[in-house]
Amino acid sequence: MTYLLLGLTLGFGAGISPGPMMALVVTTSLRKGLDGGLRVALAPLITDLPIILLTLFVLERVPDWTLSVLATVGGLVVIYIGVEILRSARTATLGGETSDDVSNVNSELWRGVLVNALNPNPYIFWVTVGGPTLLAGWHESNVYPFAFLASFYTFLIGSKAVVAWVIDNRAENLSLVWYRRILVICGLGMIGLGLALIAGFHAT
């Protein structure tokens, strides 16, 4: 249950937080409709696997104390993300650029893959938070990492899919209010999770 909740919280926070992928989901949904937005939302399923494998390869070959330090750094990163979400919630919008600068794109999915692959956030997350969490879960049970990944990607992709649906249904006024409220709740949750990660490290 712990790893399911970790995946849920982190995935939901990453899914709704403003950034390159969210901007692309919004703009693609405005231009191409729900189908285009959903394809962009699926991009992490393609780009994240090499990042995860590389992270685990490196982390398995460093001393144990390094993982403890990374867990603490990961807690600080999660707190920082939570603070950034809170700061952005006051001015966050569901609107985006609607210009068609890229007119010859054959697939919104691969555009999302490109944006996510060039975004430093997934690399930072898996090195400081995701990778150590997977290794810790694996040392306890080989089921826990899969529980974490399943809940993480369900809520990461699911939250972006919901945003794409809302944009496609043109409920901007109502969704803007609730979008900002959800950002505040998620930001506070991320800060609490970061503090819990740090406290858990010092307790061991």
C-alpha positions in Angstrom: 0.0 0.0 0.0 2.9 2.4 0.8 4.3 2.1 -2.7 0.9 2.4 -4.3 0.3 5.6 -2.4 3.7 6.9 -3.3 3.1 6.2 -7.0 -0.4 7.7 -6.8 0.8 11.0 -5.2 3.9 11.4 -7.3 2.2 10.4 -10.5 -0.8 12.7 -9.9 1.5 15.6 -9.0 3.7 15.2 -12.1 0.6 14.7 -14.2 -1.1 18.0 -13.4 1.9 20.2 -12.7 2.6 22.9 -15.4 5.5 22.2 -17.7 6.4 21.3 -21.3 4.3 18.2 -21.4 1.2 19.8 -19.9 1.6 22.7 -22.3 1.8 20.3 -25.2 -1.3 18.3 -24.0 -3.3 21.6 -23.8 -2.2 23.0 -27.1 -2.6 19.7 -29.0 -6.1 19.2 -27.4 -7.1 22.6 -28.6 -5.9 22.0 -32.1 -6.5 18.3 -32.6 -9.1 17.4 -30.0 -9.2 14.7 -27.5 -7.4 12.1 -29.6 -4.4 14.3 -30.1 -4.2 15.2 -26.4 -4.4 11.5 -25.4 -1.5 10.6 -27.8 0.7 13.3 -26.2 -0.2 12.1 -22.7 1.0 8.6 -23.6 4.5 9.8 -24.5 6.1 9.0 -21.1 5.4 5.3 -21.6 8.0 5.4 -24.5 10.6 7.8 -23.2 10.8 6.8 -19.5 11.8 3.2 -19.9 15.4 3.9 -21.1 15.7 6.5 -18.4 14.5 4.1 -15.7 16.8 1.3 -16.9 19.9 3.6 -17.0 19.1 5.0 -13.5 18.8 1.5 -12.0 22.0 0.4 -13.7 23.9 3.3 -12.2 22.3 3.1 -8.7 22.9 -0.6 -8.3 26.6 0.1 -8.7 27.1 2.8 -6.1 27.6 2.3 -2.3 24.5 1.9 0.0 25.1 5.3 1.7 24.7 6.9 -1.7 21.1 5.7 -1.9 20.4 7.2 1.5 21.8 10.5 0.4 19.8 10.4 -2.8 16.6 9.6 -0.9 17.2 12.8 1.2 17.9 14.8 -2.0 14.8 13.2 -3.5 12.7 14.5 -0.6 14.0 18.0 -1.1 13.3 17.7 -4.8 9.7 16.7 -4.0 9.3 19.6 -1.6 10.7 22.0 -4.3 8.2 20.6 -6.8 5.4 21.1 -4.3 6.4 24.7 -3.7 6.6 25.4 -7.5 3.1 23.9 -7.9 1.8 26.2 -5.2 3.4 29.2 -6.8 2.1 28.4 -10.2 -1.4 27.6 -9.0 -2.2 31.3 -8.6 -1.8 32.1 -12.3 -2.1 28.7 -13.9 -4.5 28.5 -16.9 -5.8 25.7 -19.0 -5.5 27.9 -22.1 -2.4 27.7 -24.3 -0.9 28.8 -27.6 -3.2 27.8 -30.4 -0.9 28.7 -33.3 -0.2 26.0 -35.9 3.6 26.6 -36.2 4.2 22.9 -36.8 1.9 22.0 -39.6 3.5 18.9 -40.9 3.6 16.8 -37.8 2.6 13.2 -38.6 2.0 12.1 -35.1 1.2 13.9 -31.9 2.6 10.9 -30.0 6.1 11.3 -31.3 6.0 15.0 -30.8 5.2 14.3 -27.2 8.1 11.8 -27.1 10.5 14.4 -28.3 9.4 17.0 -25.8 9.5 14.6 -22.9 12.9 13.2 -24.0 14.4 16.7 -24.0 12.8 17.7 -20.7 15.2 17.4 -17.8 12.5 16.7 -15.2 12.1 12.9 -15.9 15.9 12.5 -15.5 16.0 14.4 -12.2 12.9 12.5 -10.9 14.2 9.0 -11.6 17.7 9.7 -10.3 16.6 11.4 -7.1 13.2 9.9 -6.3 11.9 7.2 -8.6 15.1 5.1 -8.9 15.8 4.9 -5.2 12.1 4.1 -4.5 12.2 1.2 -7.0 15.4 -0.2 -5.5 14.0 0.1 -2.0 10.8 -1.7 -3.0 12.7 -4.4 -4.8 14.8 -5.2 -1.7 11.6 -5.7 0.2 9.6 -7.6 -2.4 9.7 -8.0 -6.2 6.0 -6.9 -6.3 6.5 -3.5 -4.8 8.3 -1.8 -7.7 5.6 -2.9 -10.1 2.9 -1.6 -7.7 4.7 1.8 -7.6 5.1 1.9 -11.4 1.5 0.9 -12.1 0.0 3.6 -9.8 2.6 6.2 -10.9 1.9 5.9 -14.6 -1.8 5.4 -14.2 -2.1 8.7 -12.5 0.6 10.5 -14.5 -1.1 9.6 -17.8 -4.7 9.6 -16.4 -4.5 13.1 -15.1 -3.2 14.5 -18.4 -5.9 12.5 -20.2 -8.5 14.2 -18.0 -7.1 17.6 -18.8 -7.2 16.7 -22.5 -10.9 15.7 -22.1 -11.8 18.9 -20.3 -10.1 21.0 -23.0 -11.8 19.1 -25.7 -15.2 19.6 -24.0 -14.5 23.4 -23.7 -15.3 23.7 -20.0 -12.6 26.3 -19.5 -14.3 28.5 -16.9 -15.3 25.8 -14.4 -12.2 23.7 -15.0 -9.9 26.7 -14.5 -11.2 27.1 -10.9 -10.9 23.5 -10.1 -7.6 23.1 -11.9 -6.1 25.8 -9.6 -7.7 24.2 -6.5 -6.3 20.8 -7.4 -2.8 22.3 -8.0 -2.9 23.8 -4.4 -4.0 20.5 -2.9 -1.4 18.6 -4.9 1.3 21.1 -4.0 0.6 20.7 -0.3 0.6 16.9 -0.7 3.9 16.9 -2.5 5.5 19.0 0.3 4.1 16.6 2.9 5.4 13.6 0.9 8.9 15.2 0.7 9.0 15.8 4.4 7.9 12.2 5.0 10.7 10.9 2.7 13.3 13.0 4.6 12.0 11.9 8.0 12.0 8.3 7.0 15.6 8.6 6.0 16.7 10.1 9.3 14.7 7.5 11.2 16.7 4.6 9.6 
